[in-house]
Amino acid sequence: MKRFFVLLLIIAASLNGYSNTNLKAYFTYCTFNSPETGPYIETYLSVNGNSAVYKPNEANKLQSTIEVTLVFKNGEEIKSFKKFNLLSPELEDSLEKKVDFMDQQRISLPQGEYNFEISIKDINSLNQPFVSNQKITLNYPKDKISISDIELIESLQKTKEKSIISKSGYDVIPYTSDFYSEDFFKIAYYAEIYNADKALGADEGFLINSYIESNETSKLSGNYKSISREKAKPVNAILSSFDINKLPSGNYNLVVEVRNKTNEMVTQKKVFFQRSNPSASPILMSEDYINSFVNEFSKKELTEHIKSIEPISTTVEINFAKNQLKGEDEDLMRQFFYNFWITRNESEPEKDWKEYLERVKTVNKLFSTGIKRGYTTDRGRVYLKYNKPNTRTVFPSEPNAYPYEIWHYYKIEQFSNKKFVFYSPDVVTNDYPLLHSDMPGHINYPQWKMQLQNRTNQAEDMENENPNGSYGSRSDDYFNNPR
C-alpha cells in the first residue's frame, strides 16, 4: 500500500526583513520496479510557495531555498543518501505572486526493509530542520505477479521529451496530498503490474479491476468501478481515473486488483484518500426504494429496524440515521434504509437484510434486559458486527469474580484469534458490558483481570494486571487458551 505523510513545518522567524509563520510542505512516495534495474522509490515533495521564506539570490532576485536530505538505512548501514537544495521560482519583487514548487527524485534500492529518514529545512529560516522517519519495504518477486504503489496524479500530458516524470508515454505530475476537496471532479492514478507474462503466460488475457471502496467497511461505494482486459506483459501500465463529482464526503480506498481469466483475484493494492463534497448526499444515492421491500414496514417497525443496524453502520451512516429519526421524515427514513442495504448488496439488498434480521432476533432473545433491546447491548453489538463467536465460555459464579463471559473468534476481517471479555458488575441484570478485547477498535483494558476479581477483594493497586490469590479464577487460562 502506498504510504504518505504530510509535513506541516511551523516556522516563526524573521531573516533579513523576510518573515514567515507557517511553512507547509507535503511529501509522499511510491515504490516501483524495473525489469532491467530492479526496485526503486520515487519521492514527491511539494512546497506551498506562500509559506516559504524568500531572500535575494546572486541575481538579486527573491528566491526560497529548501534543503532536503533523504537517508535510507538497513539496520545501521546507510544504503542510500541524497542531499540537495530545492529552489523556488525567482521573483522580481515581494509583491509578485508566489507559486507552489515541487521536486521529484528516483532512487534505486535493493529488495529489503529500510528506515527512511527525510529532513527538510528552509535555508532562509532560523528554525531547525523538520525530521521524520518511516519504515518502508521493497518486495517485488521475480516470478510472481505484483503491483507497484498507486500514484495519485494531479495532471498529465503526452511526453515530448523524456524526463524523470515520464511514464508510459505521458509526463505525470503527482498529487502529493490524500485530500480531495469539492473543487476536484476526478481522481486520476497510475500503477504498474509486473510479471503477468511469467505468471500467466505471454499475451495471456487477464483482468484489471479498479474501484473505490469505503475505508471503514471495505464495501464498494456506489458504481465507482471499472474492469479492463489486458494481455500479459513484463510490465502492464495502468493510467486511469474516476469521476468523483458525486462522491460523498468520507474516507475511501482506491483499489486495483489483478484477476485471472476466470475472475479469481491474484493480487491487489490500495491507496487511501479523503473526500470533502458537502453538496453530495452521503447516503441517499438511489430512489428505487419506492417499490422495494422497505414499503412493507410500518413507521414503528422502520424506526426499530434503523436503530438495529447501528452496530454495522459507518460513522456517517450513524449520524445520518440519528438525524432522520429525530426528524421523523418517513420517506427519508425508508430511502436511507434501502440505500443502506443496496450499498452492501446491489443485486439482492432484501436478502442481506433478512439474514441480518435473523441475527437481530437472536441477540434480542439472548441479550435483552428489562430496559434494553439486545442489539443495543455490548454483547449484541459484537454479535451483530462479527457474527456468532466460534467459542463462548460463560462463568456465572466463579469465586471472588463478577459473572463474566469470554468470546473467541478464529477470524475477524484480516485479524486472527481475537477475544472479547464481558462482565456483569451489577450481578443482577443480563447487561454484560465489554470489559476488554484484543480486537483493534474496541476497549483494551490491561487490568481487566483485576477488575473481574474486584467483586469481593478490593485491589490496593489497580495498576497491576494480574491479581494475587484469586482462588478458582480461570479467566487467564480461558483467555489465552480458549476452548
Secondary structure, DSSP 8 states (H G I E B T S, - for coil): ---EEEEEE---EEETTEEES-EEEEEEEEEEEETTTEEEEEEEEEE-GGGS--EE-TTS-EE-EEEEEEEEEETTEEEEEEEEEEE---BSSTTS----EEEEEEEE--SEEEEEEEEEEETTSSS--EEEEEEEEE---SSS-EE---EEEEEEEE-SS--TTEETTEEEEE---SEE-TT--EEEEEEEEE-HHHHH-TT-EEEEEEEEEETTT--EEEEEEEEEEEE--SEEEEEEEEE-TT--SEEEEEEEEEE-TT--EEEEEEEEEEE--TTS-SS----GGGGSGGGGS-HHHHHHHHHHTGGG--HHHHHHHHHHHHHT-HHHHHHHHHHHHHTT-SS-HHHHHHHHHHHHHHHHHHH--SS--GGGSHHHHHHHHH-S-SEEEEESS-TTS--EEEEEEEEETTEEEEEEEEE-TTSSSS---EEEESSTTS---TTHHHHHGGGTS--S-TT-SS-SS-TT--HHHHHHS--
